[in-house]
Amino acid sequence: MIPSLESGVGESGLSEEDHRHLARAIELGRAGWGRVHPNPMVGAVVVRDGVVLGEGHHEVLGGAHAEVAALSVAGDARGATLYTSLEPCRHHGRTPPCTEAVHAAGVARVVFWAADPGAEAGGGGELLRKRGVIVDGPFGRREEWRAENPFFFHDPDSARPCVALKLAVSFDGRIAPAGGRRVWLTGPESRREVHRLRAGFDAILVGRRTWEADDPRLTVRGSITPRVAPVPVLLDRQGRATAELRALGEATGATGIVATSSERAAALQQRLGALADVLAVPATPHGLDLRTLLASLHERGVTRVLCEGGGRLAASLLSARLVDRIYLFVAPVFIGRGGVPAFPLDAADSGPEAAAAHPARRTRDPVHTGESRSRAEGWHSCADPVRFGNDTLIVLDRSA
Amino acid sequence: MIPSLESGVGESGLSEEDHRHLARAIELGRAGWGRVHPNPMVGAVVVRDGVVLGEGHHEVLGGAHAEVAALSVAGDARGATLYTSLEPCRHHGRTPPCTEAVHAAGVARVVFWAADPGAEAGGGGELLRKRGVIVDGPFGRREEWRAENPFFFHDPDSARPCVALKLAVSFDGRIAPAGGRRVWLTGPESRREVHRLRAGFDAILVGRRTWEADDPRLTVRGSITPRVAPVPVLLDRQGRATAELRALGEATGATGIVATSSERAAALQQRLGALADVLAVPATPHGLDLRTLLASLHERGVTRVLCEGGGRLAASLLSARLVDRIYLFVAPVFIGRGGVPAFPLDAADSGPEAAAAHPARRTRDPVHTGESRSRAEGWHSCADPVRFGNDTLIVLDRSA
């Protein structure tokens, strides 16, 4: 998962050692998943004369930033180099500016990875430079920064949450055997990872049938306790949700949201009472208008949504280009004839993305043409694949 | 790809250092892919007092075995430890027994990973023990050894070649958009890897339509030049292959094989003349009898076959439980509505494997049940997934 940083290495003459510490800082930052939102995950390492004096990461929203945490472990950091996965902030937010802490600590050099895009927080590198600190950074590309911090680098102009899709498929691309009988394709290791992932989101979005069949609680029951539990959002175009929704409200401690069509909203809210907030969304021939749904969630402060299915909902989101990231779990299971494809054939029109693959060339020698696949195709692998038990997790980000 | 060796570490008290050198030996062995068949791929490391004196691997059939290669680099290996990924052989084959070379070199200790299952070659560990060498091994499980050397550990009683299946699918489990228009799903890095894989096989098996559409040459055009080029085997039930087969014969230097139904074989052979060997195979309602086809190839000395499609052929092989390994390339492409599933819905009955997935339990808390997926399900991930460009390669072995 550690980015190559190669672009940076060449440009600035980062040493092997610099590279290693920066990679370590990025790795440290990941421990903030589910705890620091809406802040980014950041890690930092303080090094002097090749000796690591301190490591730290941003642990929880409102707590010390990574730079301050690492400096505090280091103690005397005069003349040291500070490696951090994000440009030190220069603004008074929930905590004082990191630039001040860095300067006050007598740090001689700062090496940072990602540029802070914030209008207020950004520019810390330049500020430190002006104060006489040697500053190297940023390194890498925005696409790589986004791979680490998908929410922080989500386009703020999109006026919708960052949307991730979780899929579990058999190796022949199906989600259930003929007849739709439900099966667990993935093993317990993958399911634990799903709980870890959930912790990083504001909301979990599922279709009603998936919700009923899979996991009525939609809670986070893994190794990470999220700072704020994600809100369950149920897509229920027909407005059929009933009192069984009780589980939704009970388990999360927060009131769940049920999205239904505008004409059914009032009746549904009346029936559900305090069990859930009903969100009225315009209906289209293909289902609820997902763009409007996401905009409404955004207005309520939901900035990142994990969609866990079902297949129609997933296909619709993909087709509307409303998905930013895909967590694809591939299970070592062959389903075969008549199995339900990952996305049902009657899903909404797949739109322009279907044309994204390369038209086959009738070349006699496709391997040696040296052609490189364009990133404009839509998706790219944004991290190394990981094995969870017998399953494989592939993480894809939408290309800019 | 380096196995855990954990079972071994616990049992024998292998040190961290032992573990590292053994893993290195396994890694070295991989360079023999496409060159050493029918021998296994083997690597070896000679170490004394923590210093690596020599490394080696079995480079080519008939050449030095890994142990001898490493000892020869090491020079004086008296008192050293020899790490090897396979039990040293004790028989006179194409080369003298490794046990003699190891003993003659004055090696004090041998640490080996996989047991040699051969009736003649096996037992080298015990022989060396009797001669006073300290011998530690084997370690790990047959399943892990097979992951590294799938052909060498293929069940000799199966009376058929070891069969691997190469698949390339979109992340929504499809191989082509609606209408079946052919596309390149995977990028050039994956296609290079396919050429590398091909080098390790005796034969490449494809259906006629796939052959026509994809790659009429079926040759190995990658980084490895195989010792013997794989024979192209074309499945052509209808006996429609024509003179365009010329490309088959020309490119490989070897005469290709065309398998067709028994009743069409004679006519087809007459039409093709010297362009290809026609193999008569009984037809079933679902296509040619694949078990008989594989048995016939086996009789001709083909011990390992890579099937590259199409989907029907792949599904039929899978359904008949004739596939030992799957190379699954997952491309970051969304095909969507109407796309052709990885295996067509009208493929042969998927048989008992479709029932392999877990019936879903209506448990409220599937994550915490601690249930572990049985390996009896059919497949397991036998190596870490690897990213090739934007694609991901997942390697699955059939569970015993």
Boltz contact constraints between the chains, C-beta under 6 A:
constraints:
  - contact:
      token1: [A, 169]
      token2: [B, 173]
      max_distance: 6.0
  - contact:
      token1: [A, 171]
      token2: [B, 328]
      max_distance: 6.0
  - contact:
      token1: [A, 172]
      token2: [B, 342]
      max_distance: 6.0
  - contact:
      token1: [A, 172]
      token2: [B, 343]
      max_distance: 6.0
  - contact:
      token1: [A, 173]
      token2: [B, 169]
      max_distance: 6.0
  - contact:
      token1: [A, 173]
      token2: [B, 173]
      max_distance: 6.0
  - contact:
      token1: [A, 173]
      token2: [B, 341]
      max_distance: 6.0
  - contact:
      token1: [A, 173]
      token2: [B, 342]
      max_distance: 6.0
  - contact:
      token1: [A, 177]
      token2: [B, 354]
      max_distance: 6.0
  - contact:
      token1: [A, 182]
      token2: [B, 360]
      max_distance: 6.0
  - contact:
      token1: [A, 183]
      token2: [B, 357]
      max_distance: 6.0
  - contact:
      token1: [A, 183]
      token2: [B, 358]
      max_distance: 6.0
  - contact:
      token1: [A, 183]
      token2: [B, 360]
      max_distance: 6.0
  - contact:
      token1: [A, 184]
      token2: [B, 358]
      max_distance: 6.0
  - contact:
      token1: [A, 184]
      token2: [B, 360]
      max_distance: 6.0
  - contact:
      token1: [A, 185]
      token2: [B, 357]
      max_distance: 6.0
  - contact:
      token1: [A, 187]
      token2: [B, 373]
      max_distance: 6.0
  - contact:
      token1: [A, 191]
      token2: [B, 367]
      max_distance: 6.0
  - contact:
      token1: [A, 195]
      token2: [B, 367]
      max_distance: 6.0
  - contact:
      token1: [A, 221]
      token2: [B, 367]
      max_distance: 6.0
  - contact:
      token1: [A, 318]
      token2: [B, 334]
      max_distance: 6.0
  - contact:
      token1: [A, 328]
      token2: [B, 171]
      max_distance: 6.0
  - contact:
      token1: [A, 330]
      token2: [B, 394]
      max_distance: 6.0
  - contact:
      token1: [A, 332]
      token2: [B, 379]
      max_distance: 6.0
  - contact:
      token1: [A, 332]
      token2: [B, 380]
      max_distance: 6.0
  - contact:
      token1: [A, 332]
      token2: [B, 381]
      max_distance: 6.0
  - contact:
      token1: [A, 332]
      token2: [B, 396]
      max_distance: 6.0
  - contact:
      token1: [A, 333]
      token2: [B, 356]
      max_distance: 6.0
  - contact:
      token1: [A, 333]
      token2: [B, 357]
      max_distance: 6.0
  - contact:
      token1: [A, 334]
      token2: [B, 318]
      max_distance: 6.0
  - contact:
      token1: [A, 334]
      token2: [B, 353]
      max_distance: 6.0
  - contact:
      token1: [A, 335]
      token2: [B, 354]
      max_distance: 6.0
  - contact:
      token1: [A, 336]
      token2: [B, 350]
      max_distance: 6.0
  - contact:
      token1: [A, 336]
      token2: [B, 354]
      max_distance: 6.0
  - contact:
      token1: [A, 337]
      token2: [B, 347]
      max_distance: 6.0
  - contact:
      token1: [A, 337]
      token2: [B, 349]
      max_distance: 6.0
  - contact:
      token1: [A, 337]
      token2: [B, 350]
      max_distance: 6.0
  - contact:
      token1: [A, 341]
      token2: [B, 173]
      max_distance: 6.0
  - contact:
      token1: [A, 341]
      token2: [B, 341]
      max_distance: 6.0
  - contact:
      token1: [A, 342]
      token2: [B, 172]
      max_distance: 6.0
  - contact:
      token1: [A, 342]
      token2: [B, 173]
      max_distance: 6.0
  - contact:
      token1: [A, 343]
      token2: [B, 172]
      max_distance: 6.0
  - contact:
      token1: [A, 347]
      token2: [B, 337]
      max_distance: 6.0
  - contact:
      token1: [A, 349]
      token2: [B, 337]
      max_distance: 6.0
  - contact:
      token1: [A, 350]
      token2: [B, 336]
      max_distance: 6.0
  - contact:
      token1: [A, 350]
      token2: [B, 337]
      max_distance: 6.0
  - contact:
      token1: [A, 353]
      token2: [B, 334]
      max_distance: 6.0
  - contact:
      token1: [A, 354]
      token2: [B, 177]
      max_distance: 6.0
  - contact:
      token1: [A, 354]
      token2: [B, 335]
      max_distance: 6.0
  - contact:
      token1: [A, 354]
      token2: [B, 336]
      max_distance: 6.0
  - contact:
      token1: [A, 356]
      token2: [B, 333]
      max_distance: 6.0
  - contact:
      token1: [A, 357]
      token2: [B, 183]
      max_distance: 6.0
  - contact:
      token1: [A, 357]
      token2: [B, 185]
      max_distance: 6.0
  - contact:
      token1: [A, 357]
      token2: [B, 333]
      max_distance: 6.0
  - contact:
      token1: [A, 358]
      token2: [B, 183]
      max_distance: 6.0
  - contact:
      token1: [A, 358]
      token2: [B, 184]
      max_distance: 6.0
  - contact:
      token1: [A, 360]
      token2: [B, 182]
      max_distance: 6.0
  - contact:
      token1: [A, 360]
      token2: [B, 183]
      max_distance: 6.0
  - contact:
      token1: [A, 360]
      token2: [B, 184]
      max_distance: 6.0
  - contact:
      token1: [A, 367]
      token2: [B, 191]
      max_distance: 6.0
  - contact:
      token1: [A, 367]
      token2: [B, 192]
      max_distance: 6.0
  - contact:
      token1: [A, 367]
      token2: [B, 195]
      max_distance: 6.0
  - contact:
      token1: [A, 367]
      token2: [B, 221]
      max_distance: 6.0
  - contact:
      token1: [A, 373]
      token2: [B, 187]
      max_distance: 6.0
  - contact:
      token1: [A, 379]
      token2: [B, 332]
      max_distance: 6.0
  - contact:
      token1: [A, 380]
      token2: [B, 332]
      max_distance: 6.0
  - contact:
      token1: [A, 380]
      token2: [B, 390]
      max_distance: 6.0
  - contact:
      token1: [A, 381]
      token2: [B, 332]
      max_distance: 6.0
  - contact:
      token1: [A, 381]
      token2: [B, 387]
      max_distance: 6.0
  - contact:
      token1: [A, 381]
      token2: [B, 390]
      max_distance: 6.0
  - contact:
      token1: [A, 384]
      token2: [B, 387]
      max_distance: 6.0
  - contact:
      token1: [A, 385]
      token2: [B, 385]
      max_distance: 6.0
  - contact:
      token1: [A, 385]
      token2: [B, 392]
      max_distance: 6.0
  - contact:
      token1: [A, 387]
      token2: [B, 381]
      max_distance: 6.0
  - contact:
      token1: [A, 387]
      token2: [B, 384]
      max_distance: 6.0
  - contact:
      token1: [A, 390]
      token2: [B, 380]
      max_distance: 6.0
  - contact:
      token1: [A, 390]
      token2: [B, 381]
      max_distance: 6.0
  - contact:
      token1: [A, 392]
      token2: [B, 385]
      max_distance: 6.0
  - contact:
      token1: [A, 392]
      token2: [B, 394]
      max_distance: 6.0
  - contact:
      token1: [A, 394]
      token2: [B, 330]
      max_distance: 6.0
  - contact:
      token1: [A, 394]
      token2: [B, 392]
      max_distance: 6.0
  - contact:
      token1: [A, 396]
      token2: [B, 332]
      max_distance: 6.0
